[in-house]
Amino acid sequence: MSYKTLRNIMEWLVSIMFIVGVVTAALNATFAGFTPIIWFLIAGLALILIICTEVTQIREFIEKK
């Protein structure tokens, strides 16, 4: 599986987790035992993972030059 495909999957997961967090906050409920803040934290962690991976890819590209 290529890096581009994995990045797209991660971006969709971040979007879905953010939406689940908003919906659970609006309904004042939990989903799978997670409160809305946990969904936001998981989405933030995934976003940081995407950013770190992008930076690593850029650094490797620059080092190859």
All heavy atoms as TSV, in Angstrom:
chain	resi	resn	atom	element	x	y	z
A	1	MET	N	N	0.848	-1.170	0.000
A	1	MET	CA	C	0.000	0.000	0.000
A	1	MET	C	C	0.897	1.238	0.000
A	1	MET	O	O	1.838	1.320	0.779
A	1	MET	CB	C	-0.892	-0.019	1.244
A	1	MET	CG	C	-2.010	0.970	1.180
A	1	MET	SD	S	-3.136	0.905	2.587
A	1	MET	CE	C	-3.957	-0.638	2.346
A	2	SER	N	N	0.583	2.163	-0.851
A	2	SER	CA	C	1.436	3.333	-0.988
A	2	SER	C	C	1.191	4.320	0.157
A	2	SER	O	O	0.168	4.279	0.842
A	2	SER	CB	C	1.175	4.025	-2.325
A	2	SER	OG	O	-0.090	4.648	-2.309
A	3	TYR	N	N	2.155	5.197	0.315
A	3	TYR	CA	C	2.055	6.212	1.365
A	3	TYR	C	C	0.865	7.133	1.130
A	3	TYR	O	O	0.177	7.520	2.078
A	3	TYR	CB	C	3.349	7.020	1.430
A	3	TYR	CG	C	3.219	8.232	2.288
A	3	TYR	CD1	C	3.163	8.112	3.665
A	3	TYR	CD2	C	3.101	9.493	1.731
A	3	TYR	CE1	C	3.007	9.208	4.466
A	3	TYR	CE2	C	2.937	10.596	2.521
A	3	TYR	CZ	C	2.900	10.463	3.889
A	3	TYR	OH	O	2.728	11.557	4.672
A	4	LYS	N	N	0.621	7.472	-0.121
A	4	LYS	CA	C	-0.486	8.379	-0.452
A	4	LYS	C	C	-1.828	7.776	-0.039
A	4	LYS	O	O	-2.691	8.465	0.497
A	4	LYS	CB	C	-0.463	8.671	-1.948
A	4	LYS	CG	C	-1.199	9.888	-2.349
A	4	LYS	CD	C	-0.947	10.180	-3.822
A	4	LYS	CE	C	-1.023	11.655	-4.042
A	4	LYS	NZ	N	-0.738	12.039	-5.402
A	5	THR	N	N	-1.996	6.495	-0.246
A	5	THR	CA	C	-3.228	5.814	0.141
A	5	THR	C	C	-3.386	5.810	1.657
A	5	THR	O	O	-4.475	6.081	2.173
A	5	THR	CB	C	-3.228	4.366	-0.388
A	5	THR	OG1	O	-3.012	4.384	-1.794
A	5	THR	CG2	C	-4.532	3.674	-0.080
A	6	LEU	N	N	-2.303	5.524	2.366
A	6	LEU	CA	C	-2.363	5.524	3.827
A	6	LEU	C	C	-2.688	6.913	4.376
A	6	LEU	O	O	-3.450	7.055	5.333
A	6	LEU	CB	C	-1.039	5.030	4.414
A	6	LEU	CG	C	-0.754	3.554	4.225
A	6	LEU	CD1	C	0.646	3.214	4.718
A	6	LEU	CD2	C	-1.784	2.723	4.956
A	7	ARG	N	N	-2.115	7.950	3.763
A	7	ARG	CA	C	-2.390	9.316	4.203
A	7	ARG	C	C	-3.862	9.660	3.996
A	7	ARG	O	O	-4.498	10.261	4.868
A	7	ARG	CB	C	-1.525	10.305	3.449
A	7	ARG	CG	C	-1.677	11.726	3.992
A	7	ARG	CD	C	-0.997	12.729	3.134
A	7	ARG	NE	N	-1.680	12.761	1.840
A	7	ARG	CZ	C	-1.139	13.204	0.721
A	7	ARG	NH1	N	0.091	13.636	0.714
A	7	ARG	NH2	N	-1.822	13.201	-0.391
A	8	ASN	N	N	-4.412	9.256	2.852
A	8	ASN	CA	C	-5.827	9.518	2.597
A	8	ASN	C	C	-6.724	8.803	3.596
A	8	ASN	O	O	-7.720	9.361	4.063
A	8	ASN	CB	C	-6.195	9.128	1.171
A	8	ASN	CG	C	-5.600	10.059	0.149
A	8	ASN	OD1	O	-5.296	11.208	0.439
A	8	ASN	ND2	N	-5.418	9.550	-1.052
A	9	ILE	N	N	-6.381	7.580	3.930
A	9	ILE	CA	C	-7.148	6.830	4.929
A	9	ILE	C	C	-7.082	7.528	6.274
A	9	ILE	O	O	-8.105	7.687	6.963
A	9	ILE	CB	C	-6.638	5.378	5.022
A	9	ILE	CG1	C	-6.987	4.612	3.754
A	9	ILE	CG2	C	-7.232	4.674	6.241
A	9	ILE	CD1	C	-6.322	3.254	3.645
A	10	MET	N	N	-5.890	7.972	6.678
A	10	MET	CA	C	-5.738	8.658	7.954
A	10	MET	C	C	-6.522	9.970	7.971
A	10	MET	O	O	-7.125	10.333	8.988
A	10	MET	CB	C	-4.269	8.927	8.254
A	10	MET	CG	C	-3.477	7.708	8.650
A	10	MET	SD	S	-4.011	7.025	10.228
A	10	MET	CE	C	-3.474	8.298	11.333
A	11	GLU	N	N	-6.529	10.698	6.858
A	11	GLU	CA	C	-7.285	11.955	6.803
A	11	GLU	C	C	-8.782	11.696	6.947
A	11	GLU	O	O	-9.488	12.447	7.621
A	11	GLU	CB	C	-6.986	12.690	5.501
A	11	GLU	CG	C	-5.606	13.295	5.473
A	11	GLU	CD	C	-5.242	13.911	4.142
A	11	GLU	OE1	O	-6.015	13.757	3.170
A	11	GLU	OE2	O	-4.176	14.542	4.064
A	12	TRP	N	N	-9.277	10.633	6.339
A	12	TRP	CA	C	-10.684	10.285	6.498
A	12	TRP	C	C	-10.993	9.894	7.932
A	12	TRP	O	O	-12.039	10.260	8.482
A	12	TRP	CB	C	-11.075	9.148	5.557
A	12	TRP	CG	C	-11.437	9.644	4.200
A	12	TRP	CD1	C	-10.663	9.591	3.075
A	12	TRP	CD2	C	-12.639	10.291	3.817
A	12	TRP	NE1	N	-11.314	10.166	2.027
A	12	TRP	CE2	C	-12.537	10.607	2.441
A	12	TRP	CE3	C	-13.802	10.641	4.502
A	12	TRP	CZ2	C	-13.566	11.250	1.762
A	12	TRP	CZ3	C	-14.814	11.280	3.806
A	12	TRP	CH2	C	-14.691	11.572	2.460
A	13	LEU	N	N	-10.082	9.141	8.563
A	13	LEU	CA	C	-10.297	8.737	9.954
A	13	LEU	C	C	-10.332	9.947	10.883
A	13	LEU	O	O	-11.142	9.999	11.816
A	13	LEU	CB	C	-9.216	7.755	10.401
A	13	LEU	CG	C	-9.319	6.351	9.818
A	13	LEU	CD1	C	-8.127	5.512	10.255
A	13	LEU	CD2	C	-10.611	5.699	10.232
A	14	VAL	N	N	-9.455	10.917	10.640
A	14	VAL	CA	C	-9.466	12.136	11.453
A	14	VAL	C	C	-10.806	12.844	11.304
A	14	VAL	O	O	-11.410	13.274	12.290
A	14	VAL	CB	C	-8.298	13.069	11.055
A	14	VAL	CG1	C	-8.470	14.438	11.660
A	14	VAL	CG2	C	-6.976	12.473	11.485
A	15	SER	N	N	-11.294	12.949	10.083
A	15	SER	CA	C	-12.577	13.609	9.837
A	15	SER	C	C	-13.720	12.871	10.530
A	15	SER	O	O	-14.577	13.499	11.169
A	15	SER	CB	C	-12.864	13.682	8.339
A	15	SER	OG	O	-11.859	14.384	7.682
A	16	ILE	N	N	-13.723	11.570	10.423
A	16	ILE	CA	C	-14.785	10.768	11.040
A	16	ILE	C	C	-14.742	10.883	12.552
A	16	ILE	O	O	-15.788	11.057	13.201
A	16	ILE	CB	C	-14.679	9.302	10.587
A	16	ILE	CG1	C	-15.060	9.186	9.111
A	16	ILE	CG2	C	-15.570	8.400	11.439
A	16	ILE	CD1	C	-14.733	7.843	8.495
A	17	MET	N	N	-13.546	10.815	13.149
A	17	MET	CA	C	-13.445	10.921	14.607
A	17	MET	C	C	-13.867	12.301	15.094
A	17	MET	O	O	-14.497	12.431	16.146
A	17	MET	CB	C	-12.029	10.591	15.066
A	17	MET	CG	C	-11.720	9.106	14.999
A	17	MET	SD	S	-10.129	8.683	15.670
A	17	MET	CE	C	-9.077	9.079	14.298
A	18	PHE	N	N	-13.542	13.348	14.330
A	18	PHE	CA	C	-13.967	14.691	14.702
A	18	PHE	C	C	-15.488	14.810	14.650
A	18	PHE	O	O	-16.117	15.367	15.550
A	18	PHE	CB	C	-13.313	15.726	13.788
A	18	PHE	CG	C	-13.647	17.139	14.157
A	18	PHE	CD1	C	-13.057	17.737	15.257
A	18	PHE	CD2	C	-14.565	17.859	13.418
A	18	PHE	CE1	C	-13.368	19.028	15.613
A	18	PHE	CE2	C	-14.880	19.152	13.759
A	18	PHE	CZ	C	-14.279	19.742	14.862
A	19	ILE	N	N	-16.091	14.259	13.599
A	19	ILE	CA	C	-17.550	14.298	13.468
A	19	ILE	C	C	-18.215	13.514	14.590
A	19	ILE	O	O	-19.218	13.960	15.167
A	19	ILE	CB	C	-17.984	13.777	12.082
A	19	ILE	CG1	C	-17.552	14.774	11.008
A	19	ILE	CG2	C	-19.479	13.526	12.018
A	19	ILE	CD1	C	-17.685	14.257	9.592
A	20	VAL	N	N	-17.678	12.344	14.925
A	20	VAL	CA	C	-18.228	11.554	16.034
A	20	VAL	C	C	-18.128	12.345	17.338
A	20	VAL	O	O	-19.056	12.336	18.150
A	20	VAL	CB	C	-17.506	10.191	16.147
A	20	VAL	CG1	C	-17.876	9.483	17.442
A	20	VAL	CG2	C	-17.844	9.315	14.964
A	21	GLY	N	N	-17.018	13.051	17.538
A	21	GLY	CA	C	-16.870	13.879	18.732
A	21	GLY	C	C	-17.907	14.982	18.793
A	21	GLY	O	O	-18.488	15.245	19.853
A	22	VAL	N	N	-18.170	15.633	17.668
A	22	VAL	CA	C	-19.168	16.707	17.631
A	22	VAL	C	C	-20.562	16.149	17.898
A	22	VAL	O	O	-21.346	16.724	18.665
A	22	VAL	CB	C	-19.120	17.454	16.273
A	22	VAL	CG1	C	-20.295	18.380	16.110
A	22	VAL	CG2	C	-17.811	18.209	16.150
A	23	VAL	N	N	-20.884	15.020	17.286
A	23	VAL	CA	C	-22.217	14.427	17.463
A	23	VAL	C	C	-22.414	13.972	18.903
A	23	VAL	O	O	-23.468	14.236	19.496
A	23	VAL	CB	C	-22.428	13.261	16.470
A	23	VAL	CG1	C	-23.676	12.471	16.802
A	23	VAL	CG2	C	-22.487	13.785	15.047
A	24	THR	N	N	-21.420	13.315	19.477
A	24	THR	CA	C	-21.572	12.859	20.859
A	24	THR	C	C	-21.633	14.045	21.827
A	24	THR	O	O	-22.314	13.975	22.842
A	24	THR	CB	C	-20.438	11.901	21.272
A	24	THR	OG1	O	-19.179	12.534	21.058
A	24	THR	CG2	C	-20.510	10.605	20.510
A	25	ALA	N	N	-20.946	15.131	21.516
A	25	ALA	CA	C	-21.034	16.323	22.361
A	25	ALA	C	C	-22.418	16.959	22.242
A	25	ALA	O	O	-22.982	17.424	23.238
A	25	ALA	CB	C	-19.951	17.323	21.976
A	26	ALA	N	N	-22.956	16.997	21.031
A	26	ALA	CA	C	-24.280	17.588	20.828
A	26	ALA	C	C	-25.373	16.774	21.510
A	26	ALA	O	O	-26.337	17.331	22.040
A	26	ALA	CB	C	-24.577	17.718	19.344
A	27	LEU	N	N	-25.207	15.461	21.500
A	27	LEU	CA	C	-26.208	14.590	22.120
A	27	LEU	C	C	-25.943	14.339	23.597
A	27	LEU	O	O	-26.742	13.683	24.265
A	27	LEU	CB	C	-26.256	13.247	21.373
A	27	LEU	CG	C	-26.687	13.306	19.912
A	27	LEU	CD1	C	-26.581	11.927	19.278
A	27	LEU	CD2	C	-28.083	13.866	19.784
A	28	ASN	N	N	-24.810	14.831	24.093
A	28	ASN	CA	C	-24.402	14.624	25.483
A	28	ASN	C	C	-24.408	13.125	25.814
A	28	ASN	O	O	-25.005	12.684	26.795
A	28	ASN	CB	C	-25.294	15.395	26.446
A	28	ASN	CG	C	-24.654	15.512	27.813
A	28	ASN	OD1	O	-23.450	15.314	27.958
A	28	ASN	ND2	N	-25.463	15.826	28.809
A	29	ALA	N	N	-23.756	12.351	24.956
A	29	ALA	CA	C	-23.737	10.906	25.088
A	29	ALA	C	C	-22.310	10.393	24.923
A	29	ALA	O	O	-21.388	11.152	24.621
A	29	ALA	CB	C	-24.641	10.275	24.042
A	30	THR	N	N	-22.168	9.113	25.145
A	30	THR	CA	C	-20.883	8.457	24.883
A	30	THR	C	C	-21.101	7.424	23.792
A	30	THR	O	O	-22.199	6.895	23.622
A	30	THR	CB	C	-20.323	7.766	26.136
A	30	THR	OG1	O	-21.249	6.779	26.572
A	30	THR	CG2	C	-20.085	8.768	27.252
A	31	PHE	N	N	-20.048	7.152	23.052
A	31	PHE	CA	C	-20.107	6.147	21.993
A	31	PHE	C	C	-18.927	5.226	22.197
A	31	PHE	O	O	-17.786	5.672	22.246
A	31	PHE	CB	C	-20.065	6.810	20.614
A	31	PHE	CG	C	-20.173	5.843	19.475
A	31	PHE	CD1	C	-21.340	5.164	19.241
A	31	PHE	CD2	C	-19.088	5.599	18.654
A	31	PHE	CE1	C	-21.447	4.259	18.199
A	31	PHE	CE2	C	-19.174	4.697	17.616
A	31	PHE	CZ	C	-20.362	4.031	17.385
A	32	ALA	N	N	-19.193	3.946	22.343
A	32	ALA	CA	C	-18.167	2.933	22.604
A	32	ALA	C	C	-17.416	3.242	23.899
A	32	ALA	O	O	-16.249	2.910	24.043
A	32	ALA	CB	C	-17.203	2.820	21.434
A	33	GLY	N	N	-18.084	3.911	24.821
A	33	GLY	CA	C	-17.481	4.212	26.114
A	33	GLY	C	C	-16.568	5.419	26.111
A	33	GLY	O	O	-15.974	5.744	27.131
A	34	PHE	N	N	-16.454	6.097	24.977
A	34	PHE	CA	C	-15.586	7.269	24.879
A	34	PHE	C	C	-16.427	8.536	24.955
A	34	PHE	O	O	-17.433	8.675	24.273
A	34	PHE	CB	C	-14.796	7.276	23.567
A	34	PHE	CG	C	-13.811	6.164	23.447
A	34	PHE	CD1	C	-13.840	5.325	22.352
A	34	PHE	CD2	C	-12.844	5.956	24.401
A	34	PHE	CE1	C	-12.926	4.301	22.219
A	34	PHE	CE2	C	-11.923	4.935	24.280
A	34	PHE	CZ	C	-11.961	4.101	23.187
A	35	THR	N	N	-15.966	9.482	25.744
A	35	THR	CA	C	-16.623	10.781	25.818
A	35	THR	C	C	-16.173	11.627	24.631
A	35	THR	O	O	-15.187	11.282	23.964
A	35	THR	CB	C	-16.262	11.489	27.133
A	35	THR	OG1	O	-14.847	11.647	27.196
A	35	THR	CG2	C	-16.735	10.693	28.339
A	36	PRO	N	N	-16.847	12.727	24.355
A	36	PRO	CA	C	-16.468	13.552	23.196
A	36	PRO	C	C	-15.017	14.030	23.236
A	36	PRO	O	O	-14.350	14.061	22.202
A	36	PRO	CB	C	-17.435	14.729	23.272
A	36	PRO	CG	C	-18.623	14.198	23.980
A	36	PRO	CD	C	-18.099	13.196	24.953
A	37	ILE	N	N	-14.526	14.383	24.408
A	37	ILE	CA	C	-13.144	14.881	24.479
A	37	ILE	C	C	-12.149	13.798	24.071
A	37	ILE	O	O	-11.127	14.095	23.445
A	37	ILE	CB	C	-12.827	15.448	25.883
A	37	ILE	CG1	C	-11.496	16.202	25.876
A	37	ILE	CG2	C	-12.787	14.369	26.920
A	37	ILE	CD1	C	-11.522	17.455	25.102
A	38	ILE	N	N	-12.443	12.561	24.367
A	38	ILE	CA	C	-11.555	11.464	23.955
A	38	ILE	C	C	-11.533	11.350	22.432
A	38	ILE	O	O	-10.473	11.141	21.833
A	38	ILE	CB	C	-11.992	10.129	24.601
A	38	ILE	CG1	C	-11.947	10.226	26.124
A	38	ILE	CG2	C	-11.149	8.974	24.102
A	38	ILE	CD1	C	-10.561	10.492	26.696
A	39	TRP	N	N	-12.693	11.503	21.790
A	39	TRP	CA	C	-12.736	11.457	20.324
A	39	TRP	C	C	-11.906	12.576	19.721
A	39	TRP	O	O	-11.201	12.386	18.741
A	39	TRP	CB	C	-14.173	11.521	19.814
A	39	TRP	CG	C	-14.922	10.250	20.055
A	39	TRP	CD1	C	-15.904	10.038	20.968
A	39	TRP	CD2	C	-14.727	8.991	19.395
A	39	TRP	NE1	N	-16.330	8.744	20.916
A	39	TRP	CE2	C	-15.628	8.078	19.955
A	39	TRP	CE3	C	-13.879	8.558	18.381
A	39	TRP	CZ2	C	-15.707	6.763	19.532
A	39	TRP	CZ3	C	-13.968	7.239	17.959
A	39	TRP	CH2	C	-14.866	6.365	18.530
A	40	PHE	N	N	-11.997	13.785	20.327
A	40	PHE	CA	C	-11.198	14.910	19.833
A	40	PHE	C	C	-9.708	14.669	20.039
A	40	PHE	O	O	-8.889	15.004	19.188
A	40	PHE	CB	C	-11.616	16.216	20.503
A	40	PHE	CG	C	-12.996	16.676	20.135
A	40	PHE	CD1	C	-13.878	17.095	21.112
A	40	PHE	CD2	C	-13.415	16.692	18.816
A	40	PHE	CE1	C	-15.142	17.527	20.775
A	40	PHE	CE2	C	-14.686	17.120	18.471
A	40	PHE	CZ	C	-15.552	17.532	19.462
A	41	LEU	N	N	-9.342	14.086	21.171
A	41	LEU	CA	C	-7.928	13.798	21.433
A	41	LEU	C	C	-7.378	12.748	20.471
A	41	LEU	O	O	-6.244	12.870	19.991
A	41	LEU	CB	C	-7.737	13.350	22.882
A	41	LEU	CG	C	-7.930	14.431	23.935
A	41	LEU	CD1	C	-7.857	13.817	25.330
A	41	LEU	CD2	C	-6.901	15.528	23.777
A	42	ILE	N	N	-8.167	11.719	20.194
A	42	ILE	CA	C	-7.732	10.696	19.248
A	42	ILE	C	C	-7.576	11.303	17.850
A	42	ILE	O	O	-6.606	11.018	17.141
A	42	ILE	CB	C	-8.725	9.509	19.228
A	42	ILE	CG1	C	-8.691	8.772	20.568
A	42	ILE	CG2	C	-8.392	8.545	18.097
A	42	ILE	CD1	C	-9.784	7.733	20.726
A	43	ALA	N	N	-8.522	12.167	17.453
A	43	ALA	CA	C	-8.425	12.828	16.147
A	43	ALA	C	C	-7.196	13.725	16.095
A	43	ALA	O	O	-6.492	13.769	15.084
A	43	ALA	CB	C	-9.683	13.640	15.872
A	44	GLY	N	N	-6.916	14.439	17.182
A	44	GLY	CA	C	-5.720	15.291	17.239
A	44	GLY	C	C	-4.446	14.485	17.149
A	44	GLY	O	O	-3.493	14.894	16.475
A	45	LEU	N	N	-4.409	13.348	17.820
A	45	LEU	CA	C	-3.232	12.475	17.761
A	45	LEU	C	C	-3.013	11.968	16.340
A	45	LEU	O	O	-1.878	11.951	15.847
A	45	LEU	CB	C	-3.396	11.301	18.725
A	45	LEU	CG	C	-2.249	10.302	18.770
A	45	LEU	CD1	C	-0.994	10.976	19.317
A	45	LEU	CD2	C	-2.624	9.110	19.608
A	46	ALA	N	N	-4.075	11.568	15.674
A	46	ALA	CA	C	-3.958	11.108	14.285
A	46	ALA	C	C	-3.498	12.236	13.372
A	46	ALA	O	O	-2.687	12.018	12.458
A	46	ALA	CB	C	-5.289	10.535	13.803
A	47	LEU	N	N	-3.972	13.454	13.618
A	47	LEU	CA	C	-3.544	14.602	12.821
A	47	LEU	C	C	-2.055	14.890	13.035
A	47	LEU	O	O	-1.326	15.154	12.074
A	47	LEU	CB	C	-4.383	15.827	13.177
A	47	LEU	CG	C	-4.171	17.069	12.345
A	47	LEU	CD1	C	-4.523	16.780	10.889
A	47	LEU	CD2	C	-5.005	18.206	12.881
A	48	ILE	N	N	-1.598	14.809	14.262
A	48	ILE	CA	C	-0.173	14.999	14.541
A	48	ILE	C	C	0.651	13.909	13.863
A	48	ILE	O	O	1.735	14.180	13.337
A	48	ILE	CB	C	0.084	15.025	16.060
A	48	ILE	CG1	C	-0.489	16.312	16.644
A	48	ILE	CG2	C	1.570	14.902	16.378
A	48	ILE	CD1	C	-0.478	16.361	18.156
A	49	LEU	N	N	0.149	12.693	13.847
A	49	LEU	CA	C	0.830	11.595	13.166
A	49	LEU	C	C	0.960	11.875	11.672
A	49	LEU	O	O	2.020	11.655	11.080
A	49	LEU	CB	C	0.081	10.282	13.394
A	49	LEU	CG	C	0.676	9.043	12.770
A	49	LEU	CD1	C	1.995	8.713	13.439
A	49	LEU	CD2	C	-0.282	7.888	12.906
A	50	ILE	N	N	-0.101	12.397	11.050
A	50	ILE	CA	C	-0.053	12.745	9.632
A	50	ILE	C	C	0.989	13.828	9.391
A	50	ILE	O	O	1.790	13.752	8.453
A	50	ILE	CB	C	-1.441	13.202	9.139
A	50	ILE	CG1	C	-2.425	12.033	9.135
A	50	ILE	CG2	C	-1.350	13.803	7.748
A	50	ILE	CD1	C	-3.860	12.447	8.918
A	51	ILE	N	N	0.997	14.853	10.228
A	51	ILE	CA	C	1.953	15.956	10.069
A	51	ILE	C	C	3.385	15.468	10.220
A	51	ILE	O	O	4.265	15.819	9.416
A	51	ILE	CB	C	1.641	17.079	11.072
A	51	ILE	CG1	C	0.316	17.751	10.713
A	51	ILE	CG2	C	2.769	18.113	11.107
A	51	ILE	CD1	C	-0.210	18.681	11.774
A	52	CYS	N	N	3.648	14.654	11.226
A	52	CYS	CA	C	5.008	14.136	11.432
A	52	CYS	C	C	5.459	13.267	10.262
A	52	CYS	O	O	6.624	13.320	9.851
A	52	CYS	CB	C	5.086	13.341	12.734
A	52	CYS	SG	S	4.945	14.361	14.201
A	53	THR	N	N	4.544	12.478	9.722
A	53	THR	CA	C	4.880	11.639	8.581
A	53	THR	C	C	5.196	12.488	7.356
A	53	THR	O	O	6.149	12.199	6.623
A	53	THR	CB	C	3.729	10.672	8.281
A	53	THR	OG1	O	3.387	9.974	9.473
A	53	THR	CG2	C	4.107	9.683	7.212
A	54	GLU	N	N	4.424	13.553	7.144
A	54	GLU	CA	C	4.679	14.453	6.019
A	54	GLU	C	C	6.050	15.116	6.166
A	54	GLU	O	O	6.806	15.220	5.198
A	54	GLU	CB	C	3.598	15.533	5.937
A	54	GLU	CG	C	2.259	15.034	5.496
A	54	GLU	CD	C	2.211	14.718	4.030
A	54	GLU	OE1	O	2.991	15.274	3.249
A	54	GLU	OE2	O	1.354	13.896	3.657
A	55	VAL	N	N	6.371	15.582	7.359
A	55	VAL	CA	C	7.663	16.227	7.593
A	55	VAL	C	C	8.804	15.244	7.347
A	55	VAL	O	O	9.833	15.597	6.754
A	55	VAL	CB	C	7.724	16.819	9.014
A	55	VAL	CG1	C	9.134	17.258	9.372
A	55	VAL	CG2	C	6.763	17.978	9.138
A	56	THR	N	N	8.627	14.012	7.775
A	56	THR	CA	C	9.651	12.991	7.548
A	56	THR	C	C	9.842	12.729	6.058
A	56	THR	O	O	10.972	12.602	5.581
A	56	THR	CB	C	9.270	11.687	8.264
A	56	THR	OG1	O	9.103	11.962	9.651
A	56	THR	CG2	C	10.336	10.632	8.076
A	57	GLN	N	N	8.756	12.673	5.318
A	57	GLN	CA	C	8.848	12.465	3.876
A	57	GLN	C	C	9.567	13.626	3.195
A	57	GLN	O	O	10.400	13.412	2.300
A	57	GLN	CB	C	7.440	12.311	3.275
A	57	GLN	CG	C	6.748	11.033	3.668
A	57	GLN	CD	C	7.376	9.827	3.014
A	57	GLN	OE1	O	7.845	9.882	1.883
A	57	GLN	NE2	N	7.379	8.720	3.719
A	58	ILE	N	N	9.269	14.848	3.616
A	58	ILE	CA	C	9.941	16.020	3.042
A	58	ILE	C	C	11.433	15.986	3.363
A	58	ILE	O	O	12.271	16.257	2.499
A	58	ILE	CB	C	9.294	17.316	3.569
A	58	ILE	CG1	C	7.880	17.458	3.012
A	58	ILE	CG2	C	10.141	18.538	3.209
A	58	ILE	CD1	C	7.062	18.542	3.675
A	59	ARG	N	N	11.765	15.641	4.612
A	59	ARG	CA	C	13.184	15.584	5.001
A	59	ARG	C	C	13.928	14.524	4.206
A	59	ARG	O	O	15.058	14.763	3.743
A	59	ARG	CB	C	13.284	15.284	6.493
A	59	ARG	CG	C	14.703	15.436	7.024
A	59	ARG	CD	C	14.809	15.103	8.477
A	59	ARG	NE	N	14.630	13.667	8.635
A	59	ARG	CZ	C	13.995	13.102	9.658
A	59	ARG	NH1	N	13.464	13.826	10.592
A	59	ARG	NH2	N	13.891	11.799	9.727
A	60	GLU	N	N	13.322	13.355	4.018
A	60	GLU	CA	C	13.972	12.310	3.230
A	60	GLU	C	C	14.144	12.743	1.774
A	60	GLU	O	O	15.173	12.437	1.155
A	60	GLU	CB	C	13.163	11.019	3.304
A	60	GLU	CG	C	13.252	10.334	4.649
A	60	GLU	CD	C	12.417	9.071	4.688
A	60	GLU	OE1	O	11.745	8.744	3.686
A	60	GLU	OE2	O	12.420	8.417	5.738
A	61	PHE	N	N	13.195	13.449	1.219
A	61	PHE	CA	C	13.294	13.930	-0.152
A	61	PHE	C	C	14.439	14.927	-0.283
A	61	PHE	O	O	15.215	14.882	-1.252
A	61	PHE	CB	C	11.981	14.571	-0.588
A	61	PHE	CG	C	12.030	15.179	-1.942
A	61	PHE	CD1	C	12.024	14.376	-3.069
A	61	PHE	CD2	C	12.088	16.546	-2.088
A	61	PHE	CE1	C	12.083	14.933	-4.341
A	61	PHE	CE2	C	12.141	17.121	-3.354
A	61	PHE	CZ	C	12.138	16.317	-4.473
A	62	ILE	N	N	14.557	15.824	0.681
A	62	ILE	CA	C	15.619	16.837	0.642
A	62	ILE	C	C	16.987	16.180	0.816
A	62	ILE	O	O	17.966	16.579	0.160
A	62	ILE	CB	C	15.374	17.926	1.694
A	62	ILE	CG1	C	14.151	18.744	1.303
A	62	ILE	CG2	C	16.598	18.828	1.869
A	62	ILE	CD1	C	13.700	19.725	2.356
A	63	GLU	N	N	17.090	15.177	1.668
A	63	GLU	CA	C	18.372	14.496	1.885
A	63	GLU	C	C	18.817	13.740	0.637
A	63	GLU	O	O	20.005	13.576	0.408
A	63	GLU	CB	C	18.280	13.547	3.075
A	63	GLU	CG	C	18.272	14.249	4.414
A	63	GLU	CD	C	18.138	13.281	5.569
A	63	GLU	OE1	O	18.000	12.049	5.321
A	63	GLU	OE2	O	18.177	13.745	6.717
A	64	LYS	N	N	17.880	13.254	-0.152
A	64	LYS	CA	C	18.234	12.521	-1.362
A	64	LYS	C	C	18.822	13.432	-2.433
A	64	LYS	O	O	19.550	12.988	-3.304
A	64	LYS	CB	C	17.022	11.799	-1.927
A	64	LYS	CG	C	16.637	10.565	-1.133
A	64	LYS	CD	C	15.454	9.872	-1.774
A	64	LYS	CE	C	15.060	8.658	-0.961
A	64	LYS	NZ	N	13.906	7.980	-1.539
A	65	LYS	N	N	18.480	14.709	-2.378
A	65	LYS	CA	C	18.994	15.655	-3.381
A	65	LYS	C	C	20.406	15.927	-3.175
A	65	LYS	O	O	21.333	15.866	-2.862
A	65	LYS	CB	C	18.243	16.972	-3.297
A	65	LYS	CG	C	16.934	16.926	-3.975
A	65	LYS	CD	C	16.333	18.309	-4.002
A	65	LYS	CE	C	15.303	18.392	-5.094
A	65	LYS	NZ	N	14.761	19.714	-5.214
